[in-house]
Amino acid sequence: MVKGVNNMDVKRYAEKKKLGLAEVVKAGGGYALAFKKWNAETGEAEEPEIQAVDLDALGQQKKDLQSQIADIDALKADITALK
């Protein structure tokens, strides 16, 4: 599970979006994720779960992950060179 900005579960958002259960919305002066919810007993829609998103922090998270991938690729190349 990849969590990032505000402990946001990026994978959960992607999976729920494919099912039509999540979307990005404007919230105040920024952005948020809205996850649809239903009452387990009645099946009626409830207020969505809202998670704030900081676009700059999300960009930094992406850079950090790309750096980790580069480090892993370098390590794999070092290991493969020993074969």
C-alpha positions in Angstrom: 0.0 0.0 0.0 1.4 3.4 -1.0 0.4 6.1 1.3 1.4 9.7 0.7 0.0 13.1 1.3 -2.1 13.4 4.4 -1.7 9.6 4.8 -3.7 9.3 1.5 -3.9 5.7 0.1 -3.1 6.4 -3.6 -3.8 2.8 -4.6 -7.2 2.9 -2.9 -8.1 6.0 -4.8 -7.1 4.5 -8.2 -9.1 1.3 -7.5 -12.2 3.1 -6.3 -12.0 5.6 -9.2 -12.1 2.7 -11.7 -15.3 1.6 -10.0 -16.8 5.1 -10.0 -16.6 5.3 -6.2 -14.0 8.1 -5.9 -13.2 11.4 -7.6 -11.1 14.5 -7.1 -13.1 17.6 -6.0 -12.3 21.2 -5.3 -12.4 21.9 -1.6 -11.9 25.4 -0.4 -8.9 26.7 -2.1 -7.4 23.3 -2.8 -8.3 19.7 -3.7 -9.7 16.6 -2.0 -10.6 13.0 -2.7 -14.2 12.1 -2.3 -15.0 8.4 -1.6 -18.6 7.4 -1.9 -20.1 5.6 1.2 -23.3 3.8 2.0 -25.1 2.8 5.2 -24.5 -0.9 5.7 -28.0 -1.5 7.1 -30.2 0.6 4.8 -28.0 0.8 1.7 -28.7 4.5 1.5 -25.9 6.9 0.3 -24.1 8.8 3.1 -21.9 11.8 3.0 -18.7 10.9 1.2 -15.4 10.4 3.0 -13.2 13.4 2.2 -9.4 13.5 2.2 -7.5 16.7 1.5 -4.7 16.5 -1.2 -1.7 18.9 -1.4 -0.7 18.9 -5.1 2.9 20.1 -4.3 3.4 17.4 -1.7 2.0 14.8 -4.1 4.6 15.9 -6.7 7.4 15.5 -4.1 6.1 12.1 -3.2 6.4 11.1 -6.9 10.0 12.4 -7.1 10.9 10.5 -4.0 9.4 7.3 -5.4 11.2 7.8 -8.8 14.5 8.2 -6.8 13.8 4.9 -5.0 13.2 3.2 -8.3 16.5 4.5 -9.7 18.3 3.2 -6.5 16.7 -0.2 -6.9 17.7 -0.4 -10.6 21.3 0.5 -9.7 21.4 -2.2 -6.9 19.9 -4.8 -9.3 22.6 -3.9 -11.9 25.3 -4.3 -9.3 23.9 -7.7 -8.3 23.5 -8.9 -11.9 27.1 -7.9 -12.6 28.3 -10.4 -10.1 26.7 -13.4 -11.9 
